[in-house]
Amino acid sequence: MFNELMQKLSALLAENPLTDLLNLSYYSFPVVEVIHVVTYGTFFGGMMMLDFRLLGIGRFISSQQTIRHILNIAWFAFALAVLSGIVFFFVTPWEYPVNPIFQYKMLLIVLAGLNALWMHKYLLADIDQWDMGVLPPIKVRISAFVSICLWVGVVACGRLIAYSSSYGLNYPGLGF
């Protein structure tokens, strides 16, 4: 049922005027890919710095200042990464929705978002007590470690999409 839904989404996106417009340009995919890589790289780097701080590395730096500084940049980079990721759907709509590695990537992004929500809503409530000079609470360190693992998984899945066994086989000319 899920695969059928993803195939219908692919077909719907394939018949979109934006798909036609983007596929008229030889450079649309590489340009979107560069934007996506730069923006997710910026986001990923920010998350790694933040998570390493929350693991207890660099205790001489304020956790609160680190969070404020990095999250402003990270949210902007994440928004651009999401927008460029959405454009990928229109460049190759027959690929992404039906690719299992892409589906894992989306699942990991959702889990990372839920972990971040949990962290910011509950675990950072008493940050004033451990902001500098002491090791963050174990729950914060566990959440930071989980965040690192999830975001590394997102990046790995993103890279592995092109190497999956189904990549390139769903092109409409091949009988999708």
Secondary structure by P-SEA (a helix, b strand, c coil): caaaaaaaaaaaaaacaaaaaaaacccaaaaaaaaaaaaaaaaaaaaaaaaaaaacccccccaaaaaaaaaaaaaaaaaaaaaaaaaaaaaccccccccaaaaaaaaaaaaaaaaaaaaaaccccccccccccccccaaaaaaaaaaaaaaaaaaaaaaacccccccccccccccc
